[in-house]
Amino acid sequence: MAEGGRPKLVLKPRNEEAAKKAEEDRAQKLANNPFGAAKPREAVLASRTGKTEQEILKEAVRHERLRLRLSAQQLEEKEALEALVAEVKEQVDKEEDESRRKALETLLEEREGAVDALMDKFAHMALDAAARGEVQRPSERRAAQAAAGDYGDDAGGGGGGRYGGGRGGSSYG
């Protein structure tokens, strides 16, 4: 006995086969559980598409960046850079000389990088404005559009044409 009056715990030596069997039992229990073999979304998509997880995350960031609301001036800047990218893409497609084609491809990568950098800049500007509380509310944006006479694509309203949508009584005829 130990000093405190409690008997010392005596364990059997480790059995490798018993450890393997316990691990197999644990794996089988996890297989029965619908969440047992759960993996991150990016890992599953990477295994399905053959891309790396980093590429999938970058695509998600690019897709998320598309939801950024740009001002008219920012939109003009973005469209100007995208036009330059499209122009170089056309030149790359038409070019047959391999050395010239390589030079155009490097130029294309530079211009695409410039578009990405510009969008990153706009995203940081939007985050900074949101942190300072300078974000324009939708009602304020609609009021500014109405004052400027620019109603945009999402202005709503309008008639329903022949099948209603007008104000007042029906006009079947």
Secondary structure as GFF3:
##gff-version 3
##sequence-region A 1 173
A	DSSP	alpha_helix	16	32	.	.	.	ID=ss1
A	DSSP	alpha_helix	41	49	.	.	.	ID=ss2
A	DSSP	alpha_helix	53	65	.	.	.	ID=ss3
A	DSSP	alpha_helix	72	94	.	.	.	ID=ss4
A	DSSP	alpha_helix	98	132	.	.	.	ID=ss5
A	DSSP	alpha_helix	138	148	.	.	.	ID=ss6
A	DSSP	three_ten_helix	161	163	.	.	.	ID=ss7
###
